[in-house]
Amino acid sequence: MTTIDLPDISHLDVEPAAGDGPARVVRAERLLRHVDRDVATRPGPTTRIAAAAARALLSRARCERLVVDERPGHRAEVRRHYGAEHLDEVEIVAHVTVTDERAYAAIVREGSIGLGRGYLEGWWTSDDPVAVVQFAIRNLATIDRLRNRVQRAAGPVTDAVRRRLPRATRERNREDIGTHYDIGNSFFELFLDETMTYSSAVFAADEMSLADASRHKYDRLLDLLGVEAGDHLLEIGTGWGGMAIRAAGQRSARVTTTTISEEQLAEATARVDAAGLADRVTLLGDDWRDLSGSYDHVVSIEMIEAVDWRDYDEYFATIERSLRPGGRVALQAICLPDDRWERAKNTEDFIRRFVFPNGFLPSVAAIEASAERATSLRVARVDDLTEHYAETLRRWRATFDERIDEVAALGLDERFQRLWRFYFAYCEAAFLERHCRLVQLVLA
């Protein structure tokens, strides 16, 4: 990772404090509909058989340690141990309490989706769900490698089939984005820092605050692009306006930025106005496919994850069409390791089902291949910042837990709270185990 030393200019930001302005409605119904879209696992003989199968699978775990306390209401409590036999061989000891055997059945039926379903339904609990997910990742590594090889071999066939399937319309994309981002700005304000940055920060030092690390992330990307006063920057994916405010306020750049989230657009507009930057920042509610104009640079922060892999060529062609000669592109992206990408194209996991409907993570190789295939752009630099996302998520999760009473006061019930807590834990574990990566790429 390359470290860029920057002067402290954070005092020049003008950002509304959380909670300024009229309160907005908070709604989680659309997100929870994705949770409920399958028939619920039910108690009965099938569930008991699935529980036995899950225990048999767990008995084959050989690394780390999992302690399971089974507390079904109709039987005496049982404690079971899985994984390494000797504690001096382990880095992780995860504890789980199973209160309903449907927790096992859900995992057998749905894998990571079932693991998340069991947690949000309260069928299993843990004081440290991050450790639970780490235990699962480490013990499934061998199986994953085999499944990856099989999928790479089958990829040409499955890709040909999927390319013929209907793609999401603009309306569907807006619905998917709104399902997550339009839960309500009042909710996101509870765990994000004052910059309202909902993407990984980059910490120049361990003691750096989350807000300063978010600003440092923006500055790092602006430096990679070489943005100067008077440059016109196109941002694909506004968020709540953090990058636009930083680029316009600190670099005196002109910024055109777009989001298809209604809530984000409203809040970003208010924040830009409050910062006195409305003359430098143009906010759009356009789909990326409808962008026009010519810009000195293009930046997109954790937005490509909402683009279907079949649309990558069009996505990068749109970026190239928007770029003036000599301009640069900076992407911050959550990426899968290259060897897992083929399989991920044909599978659904907890995040895609429950948290970011129809989202899809790229890989660095997929980005490079698409850019080379569809444009004259080439990847000039890749910086791996994975550890920064694990820390960002740890801080979001801690703040969320500290303010859980305020979350409840918004009308978000315990079921939603468990969903969100597991989402943070699941992602934190994935970055800690490098099951996925955070990268900043420059294309030129």
C-alpha positions as semicolon CSV with decimal commas, in nm:
position;residue;x (nm);y (nm);z (nm)
1;M;0,000;0,000;0,000
2;T;0,127;0,345;-0,089
3;T;0,090;0,609;0,181
4;I;0,036;0,970;0,080
5;D;0,118;1,233;0,341
6;L;-0,129;1,519;0,326
7;P;-0,156;1,847;0,518
8;D;-0,436;1,882;0,769
9;I;-0,704;2,077;0,582
10;S;-1,008;1,919;0,743
11;H;-1,095;2,243;0,919
12;L;-1,198;2,389;0,582
13;D;-1,489;2,149;0,538
14;V;-1,843;2,272;0,590
15;E;-2,065;1,979;0,678
16;P;-2,408;1,985;0,839
17;A;-2,423;1,809;1,171
18;A;-2,615;1,483;1,186
19;G;-2,980;1,544;1,245
20;D;-2,993;1,895;1,089
21;G;-3,302;1,967;0,884
22;P;-3,642;1,805;0,894
23;A;-3,667;1,445;1,006
24;R;-3,729;1,198;0,726
25;V;-3,930;0,880;0,729
26;V;-3,732;0,562;0,797
27;R;-3,853;0,250;0,619
28;A;-3,703;-0,098;0,612
29;E;-3,997;-0,286;0,461
30;R;-3,847;-0,320;0,115
31;L;-3,524;-0,464;0,252
32;L;-3,700;-0,708;0,481
33;R;-3,914;-0,832;0,192
34;H;-3,597;-0,982;0,046
35;V;-3,542;-1,165;0,373
36;D;-3,893;-1,306;0,365
37;R;-3,914;-1,398;-0,001
38;D;-3,850;-1,772;0,057
39;V;-4,075;-2,011;0,246
40;A;-3,957;-2,012;0,606
41;T;-3,781;-2,318;0,742
42;R;-4,022;-2,504;0,966
43;P;-3,967;-2,734;1,266
44;G;-4,023;-3,106;1,212
45;P;-3,849;-3,427;1,101
46;T;-3,681;-3,261;0,801
47;T;-3,533;-2,996;1,027
48;R;-3,398;-3,261;1,266
49;I;-3,236;-3,447;0,976
50;A;-3,082;-3,123;0,849
51;A;-2,952;-3,047;1,198
52;A;-2,783;-3,388;1,212
53;A;-2,629;-3,325;0,870
54;A;-2,501;-2,984;0,980
55;R;-2,344;-3,130;1,294
56;A;-2,175;-3,399;1,082
57;L;-2,034;-3,129;0,855
58;L;-1,911;-2,927;1,152
59;S;-1,739;-3,235;1,294
60;R;-1,510;-3,228;0,990
61;A;-1,380;-2,879;1,078
62;R;-1,009;-2,894;1,153
63;C;-0,896;-2,538;1,219
64;E;-0,986;-2,287;1,489
65;R;-1,247;-2,371;1,754
66;L;-1,626;-2,341;1,762
67;V;-1,816;-2,395;2,087
68;V;-2,189;-2,451;2,042
69;D;-2,440;-2,445;2,327
70;E;-2,767;-2,598;2,213
71;R;-3,060;-2,473;2,418
72;P;-3,378;-2,593;2,249
73;G;-3,677;-2,543;2,475
74;H;-3,780;-2,909;2,487
75;R;-3,439;-3,065;2,567
76;A;-3,158;-3,031;2,815
77;E;-2,873;-2,802;2,713
78;V;-2,588;-2,968;2,522
79;R;-2,241;-2,822;2,461
80;R;-2,051;-2,933;2,149
81;H;-1,696;-2,855;2,035
82;Y;-1,581;-2,838;1,675
83;G;-1,252;-2,763;1,503
84;A;-0,898;-2,801;1,630
85;E;-0,854;-3,034;1,925
86;H;-0,591;-2,828;2,106
87;L;-0,643;-2,464;2,200
88;D;-0,274;-2,386;2,149
89;E;-0,332;-2,452;1,777
90;V;-0,602;-2,188;1,730
91;E;-0,626;-1,813;1,676
92;I;-1,005;-1,796;1,694
93;V;-1,247;-1,937;1,950
94;A;-1,605;-1,865;1,845
95;H;-1,905;-1,923;2,073
96;V;-2,257;-1,982;1,945
97;T;-2,584;-2,046;2,126
98;V;-2,842;-2,235;1,919
99;T;-3,196;-2,184;2,043
100;D;-3,376;-2,346;1,749
101;E;-3,268;-2,633;1,525
102;R;-3,393;-2,436;1,229
103;A;-3,058;-2,258;1,252
104;Y;-2,894;-2,578;1,123
105;A;-3,161;-2,645;0,862
106;A;-3,128;-2,295;0,720
107;I;-2,751;-2,338;0,675
108;V;-2,797;-2,675;0,503
109;R;-3,061;-2,530;0,270
110;E;-2,906;-2,192;0,193
111;G;-2,542;-2,173;0,300
112;S;-2,439;-1,820;0,396
113;I;-2,793;-1,699;0,329
114;G;-2,918;-1,949;0,585
115;L;-2,646;-1,851;0,830
116;G;-2,765;-1,492;0,815
117;R;-3,131;-1,594;0,823
118;G;-3,077;-1,791;1,143
119;Y;-2,908;-1,495;1,312
120;L;-3,170;-1,236;1,222
121;E;-3,452;-1,473;1,323
122;G;-3,281;-1,535;1,656
123;W;-3,233;-1,909;1,594
124;W;-2,869;-1,866;1,691
125;T;-2,682;-1,593;1,873
126;S;-2,321;-1,506;1,948
127;D;-2,136;-1,235;2,137
128;D;-1,887;-1,230;1,848
129;P;-2,046;-1,312;1,512
130;V;-1,729;-1,189;1,339
131;A;-1,540;-1,485;1,487
132;V;-1,819;-1,723;1,382
133;V;-1,791;-1,612;1,019
134;Q;-1,410;-1,630;1,033
135;F;-1,437;-1,989;1,160
136;A;-1,665;-2,073;0,866
137;I;-1,440;-1,908;0,606
138;R;-1,126;-2,084;0,728
139;N;-1,285;-2,427;0,741
140;L;-1,455;-2,396;0,401
141;A;-1,138;-2,282;0,222
142;T;-1,054;-2,625;0,084
143;I;-1,409;-2,684;-0,040
144;D;-1,417;-2,337;-0,192
145;R;-1,102;-2,403;-0,393
146;L;-1,258;-2,718;-0,539
147;R;-1,583;-2,539;-0,622
148;N;-1,387;-2,256;-0,784
149;R;-1,203;-2,500;-1,013
150;V;-1,529;-2,665;-1,115
151;Q;-1,690;-2,331;-1,193
152;R;-1,392;-2,210;-1,397
153;A;-1,427;-2,520;-1,611
154;A;-1,801;-2,471;-1,649
155;G;-1,779;-2,092;-1,689
156;P;-1,799;-2,074;-2,071
157;V;-2,125;-2,270;-2,066
158;T;-2,288;-2,090;-1,773
159;D;-2,178;-1,749;-1,905
160;A;-2,336;-1,820;-2,243
161;V;-2,664;-1,905;-2,071
162;R;-2,661;-1,606;-1,837
163;R;-2,583;-1,358;-2,115
164;R;-2,915;-1,453;-2,274
165;L;-3,115;-1,395;-1,957
166;P;-3,302;-1,063;-1,917
167;R;-3,098;-0,786;-1,755
168;A;-3,217;-0,546;-1,491
169;T;-3,397;-0,242;-1,625
170;R;-3,322;0,110;-1,507
171;E;-3,640;0,090;-1,300
172;R;-3,521;-0,233;-1,136
173;N;-3,182;-0,077;-1,064
174;R;-3,352;0,217;-0,894
175;E;-3,568;-0,018;-0,691
176;D;-3,265;-0,224;-0,581
177;I;-3,064;0,084;-0,485
178;G;-3,360;0,239;-0,304
179;T;-3,423;-0,083;-0,111
180;H;-3,096;-0,027;0,076
181;Y;-3,001;0,341;0,051
182;D;-3,350;0,482;0,094
183;I;-3,406;0,320;0,433
184;G;-3,370;0,674;0,561
185;N;-3,096;0,930;0,613
186;S;-3,183;0,951;0,981
187;F;-3,082;0,587;1,017
188;F;-2,750;0,614;0,837
189;E;-2,661;0,925;1,036
190;L;-2,660;0,712;1,350
191;F;-2,347;0,511;1,261
192;L;-2,169;0,707;0,987
193;D;-1,927;0,988;1,069
194;E;-2,016;1,352;1,008
195;T;-1,901;1,334;0,644
196;M;-2,177;1,074;0,587
197;T;-1,928;0,851;0,408
198;Y;-2,071;0,504;0,343
199;S;-1,758;0,350;0,195
200;S;-1,429;0,242;0,343
201;A;-1,213;0,503;0,506
202;V;-0,835;0,498;0,469
203;F;-0,644;0,542;0,795
204;A;-0,313;0,725;0,776
205;A;-0,260;0,639;1,144
206;D;-0,428;0,401;1,387
207;E;-0,552;0,682;1,609
208;M;-0,712;0,875;1,321
209;S;-1,082;0,944;1,366
210;L;-1,324;0,787;1,121
211;A;-1,420;1,127;0,980
212;D;-1,058;1,225;0,919
213;A;-0,990;0,884;0,764
214;S;-1,287;0,937;0,531
215;R;-1,148;1,274;0,426
216;H;-0,805;1,117;0,381
217;K;-0,963;0,858;0,149
218;Y;-1,113;1,134;-0,065
219;D;-0,783;1,323;-0,073
220;R;-0,598;1,009;-0,169
221;L;-0,826;0,951;-0,468
222;L;-0,804;1,316;-0,572
223;D;-0,425;1,294;-0,557
224;L;-0,424;0,976;-0,765
225;L;-0,628;1,163;-1,026
226;G;-0,420;1,479;-1,001
227;V;-0,727;1,701;-0,957
228;E;-0,643;2,071;-0,963
229;A;-0,838;2,396;-0,933
230;G;-1,073;2,441;-1,224
231;D;-1,075;2,075;-1,330
232;H;-1,416;1,923;-1,399
233;L;-1,464;1,593;-1,215
234;L;-1,739;1,343;-1,292
235;E;-1,843;1,127;-0,997
236;I;-2,053;0,817;-1,061
237;G;-2,229;0,741;-0,734
238;T;-2,279;1,050;-0,516
239;G;-2,340;0,885;-0,181
240;W;-2,431;1,168;0,053
241;G;-2,198;1,415;-0,118
242;G;-1,872;1,356;0,069
243;M;-1,642;1,340;-0,234
244;A;-1,819;1,623;-0,418
245;I;-1,788;1,852;-0,116
246;R;-1,423;1,758;-0,068
247;A;-1,325;1,805;-0,432
248;A;-1,510;2,134;-0,471
249;G;-1,419;2,272;-0,129
250;Q;-1,054;2,167;-0,102
251;R;-0,943;2,153;-0,466
252;S;-1,170;2,424;-0,612
253;A;-1,278;2,172;-0,875
254;R;-1,609;2,166;-1,056
255;V;-1,798;1,844;-0,985
256;T;-2,084;1,673;-1,162
257;T;-2,212;1,384;-0,955
258;T;-2,503;1,142;-0,993
259;T;-2,701;0,900;-0,780
260;I;-3,026;0,713;-0,838
261;S;-3,110;0,710;-0,466
262;E;-3,375;0,970;-0,393
263;E;-3,278;0,998;-0,027
264;Q;-2,909;1,041;-0,107
265;L;-2,979;1,301;-0,373
266;A;-3,192;1,507;-0,132
267;E;-2,935;1,491;0,149
268;A;-2,636;1,553;-0,078
269;T;-2,809;1,858;-0,225
270;A;-2,873;1,996;0,124
271;R;-2,512;1,935;0,226
272;V;-2,371;2,097;-0,086
273;D;-2,594;2,401;-0,030
274;A;-2,492;2,423;0,337
275;A;-2,126;2,412;0,234
276;G;-2,182;2,704;-0,004
277;L;-2,070;2,496;-0,302
278;A;-2,382;2,493;-0,517
279;D;-2,201;2,697;-0,783
280;R;-1,933;2,428;-0,819
281;V;-2,133;2,107;-0,773
282;T;-2,400;1,981;-1,011
283;L;-2,611;1,699;-0,866
284;L;-2,796;1,462;-1,097
285;G;-3,040;1,177;-1,044
286;D;-2,932;1,001;-1,365
287;D;-2,849;0,639;-1,431
288;W;-2,483;0,598;-1,529
289;R;-2,591;0,481;-1,876
290;D;-2,754;0,819;-1,941
291;L;-2,453;1,037;-1,858
292;S;-2,328;1,286;-2,115
293;G;-2,063;1,554;-2,130
294;S;-1,684;1,562;-2,123
295;Y;-1,474;1,571;-1,804
296;D;-1,111;1,601;-1,699
297;H;-1,134;1,306;-1,458
298;V;-1,381;1,041;-1,346
299;V;-1,413;0,894;-0,998
300;S;-1,643;0,622;-0,868
301;I;-1,636;0,497;-0,510
302;E;-1,787;0,155;-0,438
303;M;-2,050;0,194;-0,706
304;I;-1,936;-0,068;-0,959
305;E;-2,068;-0,327;-0,712
306;A;-2,418;-0,231;-0,831
307;V;-2,330;-0,300;-1,198
308;D;-2,413;-0,641;-1,346
309;W;-2,100;-0,813;-1,479
310;R;-2,266;-0,838;-1,819
311;D;-2,276;-0,456;-1,830
312;Y;-1,909;-0,396;-1,749
313;D;-1,814;-0,326;-2,111
314;E;-2,089;-0,063;-2,143
315;Y;-1,993;0,082;-1,804
316;F;-1,628;0,136;-1,900
317;A;-1,722;0,255;-2,249
318;T;-1,943;0,519;-2,084
319;I;-1,653;0,627;-1,865
320;E;-1,416;0,652;-2,161
321;R;-1,674;0,849;-2,360
322;S;-1,698;1,094;-2,069
323;L;-1,322;1,141;-2,036
324;R;-1,120;1,411;-2,208
325;P;-0,786;1,308;-2,366
326;G;-0,521;1,261;-2,101
327;G;-0,775;1,225;-1,821
328;R;-0,767;0,961;-1,553
329;V;-1,018;0,735;-1,382
330;A;-1,006;0,635;-1,014
331;L;-1,221;0,355;-0,879
332;Q;-1,256;0,235;-0,523
333;A;-1,405;-0,111;-0,538
334;I;-1,481;-0,411;-0,322
335;C;-1,340;-0,700;-0,521
336;L;-1,354;-1,075;-0,502
337;P;-1,029;-1,267;-0,542
338;D;-0,990;-1,356;-0,908
339;D;-1,024;-1,730;-0,842
340;R;-1,367;-1,686;-0,679
341;W;-1,516;-1,451;-0,935
342;E;-1,641;-1,709;-1,185
343;R;-1,836;-1,897;-0,918
344;A;-1,979;-1,578;-0,770
345;K;-2,137;-1,489;-1,103
346;N;-2,367;-1,787;-1,064
347;T;-2,436;-1,791;-0,692
348;E;-2,613;-1,574;-0,438
349;D;-2,488;-1,506;-0,088
350;F;-2,616;-1,339;0,228
351;I;-2,519;-0,987;0,115
352;R;-2,676;-1,012;-0,230
353;R;-2,998;-1,158;-0,091
354;F;-3,057;-0,957;0,226
355;V;-2,851;-0,638;0,216
356;F;-2,769;-0,518;-0,138
357;P;-3,029;-0,684;-0,362
358;N;-2,878;-0,798;-0,692
359;G;-2,542;-0,642;-0,610
360;F;-2,235;-0,801;-0,760
361;L;-1,868;-0,772;-0,671
362;P;-1,610;-0,743;-0,950
363;S;-1,257;-0,876;-0,949
364;V;-0,946;-0,684;-1,052
365;A;-0,896;-0,924;-1,344
366;A;-1,257;-0,872;-1,458
367;I;-1,212;-0,494;-1,449
368;E;-0,887;-0,515;-1,645
369;A;-1,034;-0,752;-1,903
370;S;-1,345;-0,539;-1,959
371;A;-1,148;-0,213;-1,988
372;E;-0,914;-0,371;-2,241
373;R;-1,198;-0,529;-2,435
374;A;-1,426;-0,225;-2,455
375;T;-1,197;0,079;-2,430
376;S;-0,847;0,212;-2,471
377;L;-0,824;0,256;-2,093
378;R;-0,570;0,045;-1,909
379;V;-0,525;-0,022;-1,538
380;A;-0,217;0,178;-1,440
381;R;-0,220;0,121;-1,065
382;V;-0,384;-0,105;-0,806
383;D;-0,353;-0,036;-0,433
384;D;-0,479;-0,296;-0,187
385;L;-0,644;-0,133;0,116
386;T;-0,833;-0,432;0,251
387;E;-0,735;-0,390;0,614
388;H;-0,887;-0,041;0,615
389;Y;-1,233;-0,177;0,542
390;A;-1,215;-0,424;0,830
391;E;-1,138;-0,132;1,062
392;T;-1,408;0,088;0,910
393;L;-1,668;-0,184;0,962
394;R;-1,550;-0,247;1,318
395;R;-1,610;0,120;1,398
396;W;-1,949;0,130;1,226
397;R;-2,055;-0,180;1,417
398;A;-1,938;-0,036;1,750
399;T;-2,123;0,291;1,692
400;F;-2,436;0,105;1,580
401;D;-2,434;-0,098;1,903
402;E;-2,371;0,212;2,116
403;R;-2,670;0,387;1,960
404;I;-2,903;0,088;1,941
405;D;-3,169;0,265;2,148
406;E;-3,179;0,542;1,887
407;V;-3,207;0,282;1,613
408;A;-3,506;0,133;1,793
409;A;-3,657;0,479;1,837
410;L;-3,670;0,512;1,459
411;G;-3,910;0,218;1,453
412;L;-3,652;-0,037;1,339
413;D;-3,730;-0,354;1,533
414;E;-3,500;-0,618;1,681
415;R;-3,521;-0,831;1,369
416;F;-3,389;-0,548;1,154
417;Q;-3,125;-0,469;1,416
418;R;-2,999;-0,828;1,407
419;L;-2,990;-0,817;1,026
420;W;-2,779;-0,502;1,028
421;R;-2,549;-0,624;1,303
422;F;-2,482;-0,948;1,115
423;Y;-2,425;-0,755;0,792
424;F;-2,147;-0,558;0,960
425;A;-1,998;-0,869;1,120
426;Y;-2,018;-1,077;0,802
427;C;-1,838;-0,810;0,599
428;E;-1,577;-0,740;0,867
429;A;-1,488;-1,108;0,882
430;A;-1,469;-1,128;0,502
431;F;-1,214;-0,846;0,491
432;L;-1,016;-0,979;0,787
433;E;-0,987;-1,313;0,607
434;R;-0,930;-1,147;0,268
435;H;-1,234;-1,335;0,141
436;C;-1,289;-1,011;-0,046
437;R;-1,059;-0,713;-0,102
438;L;-1,075;-0,336;-0,108
439;V;-0,876;-0,177;-0,389
440;Q;-0,822;0,164;-0,538
441;L;-0,749;0,145;-0,910
442;V;-0,631;0,407;-1,156
443;L;-0,714;0,370;-1,524
444;A;-0,549;0,591;-1,784
